[in-house]
Amino acid sequence: MKLKGTEPAESIDLSMSSLTVLSAAIIAGLLGSNAATKSLNLRLNQLDAEAAKHLADMLTVNKTLTSVRYALHNPFSTVSSR
């Protein structure tokens, strides 16, 4: 899986990856300028509202990403898409 480089991924699955707020900030920074990724799965990571803010800010810049699967503190919540 690559966020930048010569072989960008159209779909990135980071579910159950023990991601933290810092992880979300890094992912958001990389995806802000990514023009290939259309789908991002972050479910089952227990990310908080601060992580959601990083990702929301990224979505104002990234116009390619069309689907984000994200559960805020609840691994059984419904899918959030844009």
C-alpha positions as CSV (number, residue, x, y, z in Angstrom):
1,M,0.0,0.0,0.0
2,K,1.3,3.4,-1.0
3,L,-0.1,6.8,-0.3
4,K,2.4,8.6,-2.5
5,G,4.9,7.4,-5.0
6,T,4.9,5.6,-8.4
7,E,2.2,3.1,-7.6
8,P,-0.6,4.9,-5.8
9,A,-3.5,2.7,-4.4
10,E,-7.1,3.3,-5.4
11,S,-8.3,1.7,-2.2
12,I,-6.6,1.8,1.2
13,D,-7.7,-0.5,4.0
14,L,-6.3,0.5,7.4
15,S,-9.0,-1.2,9.5
16,M,-7.9,-2.8,12.7
17,S,-4.5,-1.2,12.5
18,S,-4.3,0.3,16.0
19,L,-4.2,3.8,14.5
20,T,-3.8,6.8,16.8
21,V,-4.5,10.6,16.4
22,L,-1.0,11.0,15.2
23,S,-1.6,8.3,12.6
24,A,-4.7,10.0,11.4
25,A,-2.8,13.3,11.1
26,I,-0.1,11.7,9.0
27,I,-2.7,9.9,6.8
28,A,-4.6,13.1,6.3
29,G,-1.4,15.0,5.4
30,L,-0.5,12.4,2.8
31,L,-4.0,12.0,1.3
32,G,-4.5,15.8,1.0
33,S,-2.3,15.8,-2.2
34,N,-3.2,12.2,-3.3
35,A,-5.1,12.1,-6.6
36,A,-5.5,8.4,-7.0
37,T,-7.1,7.0,-3.8
38,K,-10.9,6.8,-4.0
39,S,-11.7,4.7,-0.9
40,L,-10.3,4.7,2.7
41,N,-11.2,2.2,5.4
42,L,-10.3,3.3,9.0
43,R,-12.9,1.2,10.8
44,L,-12.1,-0.6,14.1
45,N,-9.3,1.8,15.2
46,Q,-11.1,3.7,18.0
47,L,-10.1,7.0,16.6
48,D,-11.4,10.1,18.4
49,A,-12.9,13.4,17.5
50,E,-9.4,15.0,17.0
51,A,-8.6,12.3,14.5
52,A,-11.9,13.0,12.7
53,K,-11.0,16.7,12.5
54,H,-7.7,15.9,10.8
55,L,-9.6,13.7,8.3
56,A,-12.4,16.3,7.7
57,D,-9.8,19.0,7.0
58,M,-8.2,16.7,4.5
59,L,-11.5,16.1,2.7
60,T,-11.8,19.9,2.0
61,V,-8.7,19.6,-0.1
62,N,-8.8,16.0,-1.6
63,K,-11.5,15.9,-4.3
64,T,-10.7,12.3,-5.4
65,L,-11.5,10.4,-2.2
66,T,-15.2,9.4,-2.5
67,S,-15.7,6.8,0.3
68,V,-14.4,6.9,3.9
69,R,-15.3,4.1,6.3
70,Y,-14.8,5.4,9.8
71,A,-16.3,4.5,13.2
72,L,-15.9,7.0,16.0
73,H,-15.5,5.1,19.3
74,N,-18.0,2.5,18.1
75,P,-16.8,-0.4,15.9
76,F,-20.4,-1.2,15.0
77,S,-21.5,2.2,13.8
78,T,-22.6,2.7,10.2
79,V,-20.4,3.7,7.3
80,S,-19.6,7.4,6.8
81,S,-19.3,8.4,3.1
82,R,-18.8,11.6,1.2
